[in-house]
Amino acid sequence: MTNALKNTALTGRFEDRIALITGGSSGMGLAAAARLLSEGAHVIITGRDQARLDAAVKELDAGDRVLAVRADAADLNDLDAVAATIKERYGRLDVVFANAGVGVFSSAAEVTEDDFDHIVGVNFKGVFFTVQKSLPLMKAGGSIVINASWTLNRGLPIGSVYSASKAAAHNLSRTFAAEFGPAGIRVNSVSPGFIDTPMFQGAAPSDEERDAYASQVVSGRLGTSEDIADAVAFLASDEASYINGQDLIIDGGLVAAIPGGN
């Protein structure tokens, strides 16, 4: 990925703000961390793999403005520990990007109970409790962004449980917005399309497969993690102060239009 810290001038939108990004060791989470750091934030990233977290911290190269905490988003004890660490070190949170997510892409007949529990545990339970544990650290002006999916809007035949779990996460953004709005905390979601992340590459490992997915997109390409990071930074910023309970689809036109020929 392009290191936004080294290629994007500081704008100061997040100067001295504290941001938590779950699933921040790769892909969209890592890109969002780089973007917020480039604009002055202090960022806490979480992930299940300590080695990948260590590599992410090295890549971000932001000194003491980035903190990596090993945590499983589906484990409430881990989430409690993350919240306690943030409270002790910073005393507050201004931004949460509930990004951690997993997927098992197979036919409904092949989904096991373990698959189901794993997907729902991270994508739904993990999002809910990430937000719940973060709330005591947030105050008016805070912003929460939830990573949902384009599959809210179109059926994906190999993604029944994944799609349903992301639909649940999307609904949380609206219900949380209604609940937390009076306290001055905004909640929105982003719905990425085909984004060229490690998880996507695992589902579509060959160039031919990725080209086939790209051919379904009006913009003619797969999205990048930085495309999502740009949107997350906007929704988390004061520029989006009157945007609440909304879902921003970032998919190059995948949902809205069918590619035409010339």
Secondary structure, 3 states (H helix, E strand, C coil): CCCHHHHCCCCCCCCCCEEEECCCCCHHHHHHHHHHHHCCCEEEEEECCHHHHHHHHHHHCCHHHEEEEECCCCCHHHHHHHHHHHHHHCCCCCEEEECCCCCCCCCHHHCCHHHHHHHHHHHHHHHHHHHHHHHHHCCCCCEEEEECCHHHCCCCCCCHHHHHHHHHHHHHHHHHHHHHHHHCCEEEEEEECCECCHHHHHHCCCHHHHHHHHCCCCCCCCECHHHHHHHHHHHHCHHHCCCCCCEEEECCCCCCCCCCCC
